[in-house]
Amino acid sequence: MKIGDKVRFLNEVGGGVVTGFIGNNLVNVENEDGFDIPVPIRDVVVVETDDYNMAKPEKPTGASSVVEDKKPAEMPLTYKPMPMERAGAELGNLYLCAVPVSPLMITESDMDLYVVNDCNYFVDFTLMKGENNAWTVLYRGTVEPNMKIFLLTVDHEELNSLENLCMQMLYYKQGKSFLMKPAMSVRIKPDLSKFFKLHTFRENDFFDEKVQTWEVIRDDKPVRGMISDKD
């Protein structure tokens, strides 16, 4: 984001042109009436930037390559607004969920696995499955604050391999100070027989479908298992 960019407001109607910055957190936006309004940077999003109107780079002498013009819609986005935070959501709450791909054929259905992050922190995590002392990574990534993400689909014939799971997690915020939370490692022992019983899948606040849900973290504390870094 820079002076001259056109932006819109995330929390109210309208927008304008960036005319300056106040410290690291505020941006001055000139609205349609010509007034400068100080707005938190996280509350605006760039909709048009002067980068799209930059002159083409000169072709080196003797070069035979052709420099093509790019339309604005083809230019990569260079700014991503910060995720919105919720009041009262500073404590970590994390869920692992399973959604049947074919609920009407539950005894033969594959399962989609999701992670739900119900707090204002980013969470870097690794989901693993174990057999004896050998572990295999199923998914490694980041789930943003107050979001859910799809992890993978587990084939029906592979569901029994999920009897011994572990999630390792690191909580943090981006672009602002925060209270540090400890890194955590939590063992999860799903009751595999429930995968084959439709009545054990229930509604929750995060899905339209009925799902199996395992609480991993509740109010900053592991719900089940052991914290491996304290063993």
N, C-alpha and C positions, 0 to 999 in steps of 0.2 A: 504494500500500500504506500502511495506517495502523493505529493501535491499534484493536483490535476485529475486524479482518478475520480470517476463517478461511482458513488456508493448508494446503497439503500439501507434503511434502518431495519433491524431484525425485530425489535419489540414494538414498533409503531409504524404507521403509514408514512411514506415519504422517503426522501433522501436528498442528495445534493452532490456538491463537488468538494473534495478535500482541499482546504486552503492552508492548513498548517497542523502542527502537532504540539501538544502540551505534555512535556515529560514523556514517559514511556507508555502511559496508559490511556491518554485522551487524544482525540483528533478533532480539529475544527472542521465543521461541515457547513458550507454556504448553501442554504435552502433556496427554494424557488423564489422566495420573497427578498433574497439578498442579505439575509441575516446569518451571521456566523454562530453556529451552535456547537458547544463542546459536548462530545459524545464519547463514552468508553469505546476503545478500539474493538473490544470483543462484541459490541452491539451493532456493528456495521459490517457489510460485506461488499466487496468490489464488484461492480457490474460492468464497468468499462474502464480500461486503462490506456494511457498514452503509449504503452509498449506496442499496441497494435498498430500505431501510426508511425513507428520508427522507420527511418529510411532504410532501404535495402543495403546490405554491405556491398562495398565495391568489389567487383570481380577482379582477382589478381591478374596481373599482366600475363598474357599467354595462356590463361586457364581456359579450358573448353567447357567447364561445367556451367549449367544454367541455374541462376538463383530464382526460385519461384516465389511469387507473392502468396501469402497465406491470408485467408479470410479470418475475421475475428473469432468465428465459431471454431476454427481449426487450431487456434492458439492454445497452448496449455495454460491451465489456471495456476497462478502462482500464489494465491492467497486462499486460505481455508479458515472460516470463522471458528473460534473456539467453541467447544460444546457448551450448551446451556447447563447451569447448575440449578439444583432444587434446594429450597429451604429444608433444613432438617435431614439432609442426606450426606452428612460428613462421615458417618460410620460406614465401614465396609460391609456390604451384603452381596454375596455372590452365589449364583445357582448354576448347577449343571442340569440340563433338561433333555429328555428324549421324546421325540414326536414320531409316532408310527407313520410310515409312508402310506400304508394301506390299512387303515383302522378297521375296515369291514372284514379284513382277512388277517386278523391280529396274530394268529398262530404261525403265519408265514410271512409276516411283514418285516421289511428292513426298517431301521431306525435312523432318523436324523438327530444328530446331537447339536445342542446349542449351549452357549454360555450367556448368562444374563448378569450384567453389572448394574446393581441397583444402588449406586452411590455417585458422589461427585468426583471420584478419582479415576484416572486411567489405571488399567491393570494389564501389565505384561504377564503372560502366563504360559505354562507348558502343561498339556494333558498327556499323561503316559499310562500305559497298561503294563502290568507286570506278571511274570511267571517265575516263581521262586525268587531269586535275586536278580533276574534279568529284566530290564525295562526297555520298552519301545515307545518312542514318541508318536502320539496320534495327531497332535496339533500343537503348534507354537505360534503365538501372535499377541495382539493387543486388542482389548475391548475398551471402547471409549466410555466416558461417564454416562450413566443412565441409558445404556444401549444393550442390545442383545446381538450376537453374531452367530451365524451358522458355522459349525466346525467341519463335520463330515457325515457321510451316510455309512452306517455299519450294516453290512450284509446280514440277512437273517441267520445264515449259517455261522456267522462269526460272533453272534451276540454272547455266547458263552465265554469268549475271550475277555469280556468286560468285567469279570468277577473281581478283579483287583486293579483299581485305578488310583492314580495319584495326580494332584494338581499342585504345582509350585507357582507362587504369585508374588508380584512386586507392585506396590501401590505408589502412585505419584501424581502430581499435577504439572501442567505445562504452562509456562508464561506467567507464573505467579508463585508466591510463597505458600507453603502448606505445612501442616503437621505431619511429621514422618511416621509411617506405620512400618512395623517389622515385616521382613520377607517371611512368607509362610509356605509350608509344605503339608498338604492334607491328604490322607488316605481316604478313599471312598470304596465302600463294599456294597454295590447294588444287589438287591434281591432279584436274581435273574428270572425267577419264576413269574414275577410280575409283568415281564415283557410279553407274556403269553395270555394275560388275563385282561380283557378290555375294561372291566370295572375298576381296575387299579389305576387307570389313567384318569386324571382329574383336571378340571379347569383351574387356571390361576390368572393373575393380573397381567401376564406378559404374552399370552398366546390366545388366539381364537380357538385353537384346537385343544383337545384334552391331551395332557402330557404326563410323563413321569418326571418328578422334580426332586433333586437332591440339594439340600442346603449345604453349601461348602463353607461359607463364612457368614456369621450372623453377628452384627454389631462389633466388627473388628476381631472376632474370635472364631477359631475353627469349630464347626459344629460337630464333626466326627473325625476320628483319627488322631494322629500325633503330629506335633510340630517337629519336623526332623532336625532343624537347626538347634534344638534344645536337647536332643537325645545324647 
